[in-house]
Amino acid sequence: MGSKEIGVRSDVFSTLYFLFSGEYKEIEMSSIALRVTLPLSISEEDVKLLLAIKLFEVGKVSLGQAAKLAGFSKRAFIDVLGHYHIPVCNYPAEELRREIGA
C-alpha cells in the first residue's frame, strides 16, 4: 500500500498551507507546522475536514475558522458536526441551571 505526505504549516491566524502532491495550497488559519504521512486512501479533503472538526471540538478554532479550513459554509459545517455528534455550542449543564435559576 502506498502513502502520501500532507504537510500543514501556518503563521498566527493568517495563513495555513496544505502540502498535497508536492503543492502548497493556502487557507487562512493559525500558527503550526505539521507533516503527516497517510495512506493513499485518505484524501486531502478528508484530512482538512477531520483536522477542522478536531480543532473545533477542542476549542482551538472558531466555527467559522473550522468551516473555512474544511472548505464548507458555516451551515454545512454545522451539519457535518451533527453527523459526528459534536455539539456546536458547548454549554455545561451546571452553568445552564445557574442561569435559569433552577
C-alpha positions in Angstrom: 0.0 0.0 0.0 1.4 3.4 -0.9 1.4 6.6 1.1 1.4 10.3 0.5 2.7 13.2 2.6 0.4 16.0 3.7 2.1 18.9 5.4 0.4 21.7 7.2 2.1 25.0 8.2 0.9 28.5 9.0 1.6 31.9 10.7 -0.6 33.1 13.6 -4.1 33.1 12.3 -3.1 34.4 8.9 -2.4 31.5 6.5 -2.5 27.7 6.7 -0.8 25.7 3.9 -1.6 22.1 3.0 1.1 20.3 1.1 -0.6 17.8 -1.1 1.2 16.0 -4.0 4.1 18.4 -3.7 2.0 21.6 -4.0 1.1 24.1 -1.2 -2.5 25.2 -1.1 -3.2 28.3 1.0 -6.0 28.6 3.6 -6.4 31.2 6.3 -5.8 29.8 9.8 -3.3 29.8 12.7 0.3 29.0 13.5 1.5 25.4 13.3 3.9 23.2 11.3 2.8 19.6 10.7 3.8 16.9 8.2 1.9 13.6 8.2 2.3 10.5 6.0 -1.1 8.9 5.3 -2.4 6.0 3.2 -3.3 6.9 -0.3 -6.9 6.1 0.5 -7.2 9.3 2.6 -8.0 12.3 0.5 -6.8 15.9 1.1 -10.5 16.8 1.7 -10.8 14.2 4.4 -7.7 15.4 6.1 -8.9 19.0 6.1 -12.3 18.1 7.3 -11.1 15.8 10.2 -8.5 18.4 11.2 -11.1 21.1 11.2 -13.6 19.0 13.2 -11.0 18.2 15.9 -9.6 21.7 16.2 -13.2 23.0 16.6 -14.1 20.2 19.1 -11.2 21.1 21.4 -11.8 24.8 21.1 -8.7 25.8 19.2 -10.6 27.4 16.3 -14.0 29.1 15.9 -16.8 27.6 13.9 -16.1 30.0 11.0 -12.4 29.1 11.0 -13.1 25.4 11.1 -15.7 25.7 8.3 -13.2 27.6 6.2 -10.4 25.1 6.8 -12.7 22.3 5.8 -14.0 24.1 2.7 -17.6 24.3 3.9 -20.1 27.1 4.6 -20.8 27.5 8.3 -24.3 26.0 7.8 -22.8 22.9 6.0 -20.1 22.5 8.7 -22.7 22.6 11.4 -24.5 19.7 9.6 -21.1 17.8 9.5 -20.6 18.4 13.2 -24.0 16.9 13.8 -23.1 13.8 11.8 -20.1 13.3 14.1 -22.2 14.1 17.2 -20.1 17.1 18.1 -22.1 20.0 19.7 -21.9 23.4 18.1 -22.4 25.0 21.4 -20.5 23.7 24.4 -22.7 24.9 27.3 -22.2 23.0 30.5 -25.4 21.8 32.2 -24.5 23.3 35.5 -23.9 26.7 34.0 -27.3 26.5 32.3 -29.0 25.5 35.6 -27.4 28.6 37.3 -28.5 30.9 34.5 -32.1 29.8 34.6 -32.2 29.7 38.3 -33.1 26.0 38.7 
